[in-house]
Amino acid sequence: MRQNQVRTEPVQTVPVMSLRLSTLSMSLYIAFITILLVTGCSTPATNSTHLHLQKNQIKSPATPAEKKSTPIAKIKGTNITPNVIPNKAPNTSPNTTAKKAPQTIQGTNITPNVVSYRDYNDPLIKFNRAVFVFNDVTYRYALIPLAKGYNQIVPEPVDKSVGNFFYNIKSPIYILNNMAQLKLPDAGKNLLRFVINSTLGIAGLFDPAKVWFNIEKKESHVEDTIAHYGGGYGTYLVLPLLGSSDLRNGTSSLVEVYLNPIPYVLQQPDASYVQAFDYFQEFAPSADNYAKLRGKSDDPYIFFRNLYLQGVQRDAEFGTPH
């Protein structure tokens, strides 16, 4: 007797390799956010990006007694004391030797004037140092060598077009944050730029919105939205691969993983590969600077932390967009 043969369809499985990159990155970010929430070590949520210098408010120099009795206030929302340099009258004595202007670090456009924050409260220093070591090894032995090859092989116009493409495809992130901040004209400009560059600019490879129509970029991120509603920087932290950051910036990076249109357009693992290349092409131009700056510092972690904090101080004092 002939037995009935049962046909079975092959079971389709999702390759583990296709989710490796996205799962690893999300696990790392969720891990450090969890640590932050458990330790509860963020600073008061105060917006520190709206400090402005006003005209006609220059006061006469204080006497030595006044200077000694008046402490320097910290920047609101941070644990940073401004690096105040007193104005001194030039010494016109003929016996005075003229001082040379500080020179930039060889091969970079950076002047070695990083402020030292010796008393900065760094509650996550053990975690940050561990992540910094991981980043440092990854930079020096993987990303920097690859970036040097990329910079030598890829012509500058091609690299610029690649950057334009990734900027354009992330336009929905900027538009959503413009709207969240109730900056509707900026949202309209970004939407118009997205339409023009996606069509006339050949999928965003070029920027005719700026060149032909003079429509400026109005880039805005989740961290800008948090700052708009009074959220402070929070504590300093180091993100895996992304480097120096803070609680507000780290939260922004995590949220924008989900807001990025690429995973909704491409399937895995292609989406993860494209996002990884986006990060790499942003890192490549500054890769050589990292190695040179690291070689000039006795403690690279402290040096890069102070360099980041100095940028935070500058943004807070002069209202530079963060």
C-alpha positions, 0 to 999 in steps of 0.5 A, a space after each residue: 500500500 502506498 503511503 501518503 507523503 506529507 510535504 513540509 515547507 522549509 521553515 524560514 528563520 531570521 539569521 542571527 548575523 543580520 541582527 547582531 550589529 543592531 542588537 549589540 548597539 542597542 544593548 550597549 545604550 540600554 545598559 548605560 542608560 540603566 546605570 544612569 537611572 539607578 545611580 540617579 546622578 544627573 545634575 539639576 535640569 536647567 537649561 544652560 544654552 541661553 546665556 547671552 552677552 548684552 551691550 552696555 553692561 561692561 562694568 569697571 574693573 573690580 578692586 583686588 579686595 572685591 575680586 578676592 571676596 566674590 566667588 566665580 559662579 558656576 554655569 547653570 545646569 553644569 558643574 563647570 566653573 568658567 575659565 575667567 581670564 582677567 584683563 590686564 594692561 599690556 606691559 610696555 617696559 623695554 625690558 619685557 620680552 614679547 611672548 609668542 602666540 600659542 601655536 596649534 598642535 602640529 597637523 591640526 587646527 587646535 590650540 592647546 588651551 584646554 581648561 583643566 577641571 580638577 574638581 569636576 564631579 564625575 560620578 560615572 568615572 569608572 564606567 566612563 573610563 571602561 568605555 573610553 578604553 574600549 573606544 580608544 582601542 577600537 579607534 586606534 586599531 580599527 577605525 583610524 586605519 580604515 579612516 586613513 585609507 578611506 580619506 586617501 581613496 575617496 575624493 573630497 567631492 564624493 565624500 561630500 556627496 555621501 555626507 549630503 546623502 545621509 544628512 538628507 535622509 535624516 531630515 525627518 528627525 530635524 523636522 520632527 524636532 522643529 515641530 516639537 519646539 514649535 518652530 514651524 518655519 524651520 520645519 517648513 524649510 527643512 521639509 522643502 529642502 528634503 523635497 528639493 534635494 531628494 528630487 533635483 539633488 538626486 536622492 540628496 547627493 547634492 544640495 540645490 536647495 542651498 545652491 539654487 534657492 538659498 534655503 539654509 539648513 535648520 538642523 535640530 536634534 532631540 537634545 535641542 528639544 530637551 534643552 528648549 524645554 529646560 533640560 540641562 546637560 546632566 552628568 558627563 558620560 562616554 558613549 560606546 564608539 560615539 565618545 564624549 557626551 552627556 546625559 542629554 546628548 546620550 538620550 538624544 542619540 538613543 531616541 534618534 536610533 528609532 527616529 532614523 528612517 533607514 531601518 524603516 526603508 531597508 531590511 536587516 542586515 542592510 540597514 545596520 550596515 548603512 547606519 554603521 557606514 554613516 557613523 564611519 563617514 562622519 568619523 573619518 575626517 577627524 580620525 587623524 586629529 584624535 591620534 595626534 591629540 591623544 599623543 599630546 596628553 598624559 591622561 587621555 580620558 581626562 584630556 578629552 573630558 576637559 576638551 568636551 567640557 570646554 565646548 559645553 562651557 563655550 556653548 553656554 556662555 555664547 549661546 552656540 547651538 549645542 
